[in-house]
């Protein structure tokens, strides 16, 4: 019976090809919009979550807050010495769940050799623990060691962009680069990191792949920062906590300790990637719901189109309904006939909509350079909703067709 209904419904739909196609277009665009919107949301979610996780969900990041002028810095120095090695020692002594710690100093070089083909790279002086804290992965070579740091060795690790801009695409390990007046031997090159344009260095936007990393002692003893008088001794302190630690609670302790040593001067910021991760997930969920709700309006319009066309079909086939009823068809048979047609329209539109959704996601990724991810769940949800729309909006016309009086239907012209 089911196959008979499907065969008859397909024959009826083929008889009105243009009308059927135009009716299905509402479902096609609706399903495609839902898949496209979810693909945008999934792509944005993955990029933002991966970046936050790259910061380290077990990390607490402390950054020095820059001043706007020399006068403001002098006013601040009356109450706070700024972020310094003293803070590092105090944090090591007071944070029980501390696993790794790295101080950070930064500088914008005045010259580099070989000359960078693009923007001048930033110079970071960090402890060897910086790599594990931020889960930095190397494309070649290795990160510098504690021995390099203690010896103030003239070695460096290049970010992916810094390596390409200065040394090209060939292997860089063992080669030398000159930062200001100091030659540095390259011991490692990092893989590309996510989301160039972080605010980890004093709030300024920069390419996190265009950085040259040197041991902190090397930075302190071999480089002179002309802007040092306008900054704190340290630009930041990175902390990784033990696995069982509550990063939010530890961040409160860190803030309290620094407030005590800085005499409640707000010259630093404390960032908790775990809290950012939780907030991002909540925001992303709301964002996804809103986008799907907007896209679902297209499906609603498509469902209304199905109801409208099936109602028109009922009027056109009133005489056929009367003949079927007169030869023994039950009301349920009539309902099933028209409901099958509406479901076939929605299913056909849903399948075409899936293809349109993949094309839409690809087009957005190519034209807007926005990462999109089409997930299996988004395809299943969109197609399932399209079938549901076909059933819901097909029930009323089918019921109306089944209630036609056979005698009146046979006289209908």
C-alpha angles and dihedrals in degrees: 000000000000093000090046091053092048092048093049092045092051091049091052092048092048089054088062101036099156094046092047092049094049090048092050092050091077090058092043093056092041095053092042091051093050092050092045094049092047090048090054091047093047092049093049091045094052094047095048095042093047090051092050091046088049087060085057126254089225093051134100113201122203119193131185113241110230123227126232097226144009091253091055090050092051090050090051092049090061089072107018134039090207128232109331147150087276089066090051091055093046093049092049089053097045108035106079096184093052111130104169134007133187129180117213134210124180136195138175106229120227093217141004135192128243086038113248114248090216135012119354110259122243119243117228123192108200142155119257088253089069091082097055092040092059095032092238112187121207124223090198139357123007142280116266117267136232087258089058089050095049091048093046086233119194095238132122144187118221128217114232096257093043091054094049094044094051107026105019126227100312122099111292103189110115094019123114133237127187119224111190101313099338127091114216128195114225111235099168147010123211127226116249111283125217128262107012106216107063127166096221096117109069092309095294119135115244144150106268089203093057097072134115112211121206131172111277094239090050089053093049097046103033105036132061118204111209090202094052091108090063096049142058119263089257128036093203150344122222119203130188117197130210117269095256095049123110102231094200093054092044090050088057090053091047091050092048092049093049092044087056095050093041093045093240093302109151096225097127140050129215117210123194111197091193090060090045089052093052092046092047091052091051092047092046092052092054091045091052093049092051094048093048091048090053092047091046089064087072089056090050090053089048090052091052088051090054091050091049095050095045090051089052089048091052090056092048093050099042092117090050089052090051092051092049091049092047092055093051109279112149126223089253089057090055091047090050093049097055094036089055090054094051092047091050090052092050093045092049090047090047093054092048088045091057090055090046090049092054090048091048092051091049092047093051091048092051100042102034096031088228117143112243128188122194106206127199090238092056091052092048093046094048094046093044091051091049091055090046090052090052091053096044096045093040096054097073097051090044092051090047090052092050092053095058112118109245093221093051090044092055090052092047116115 
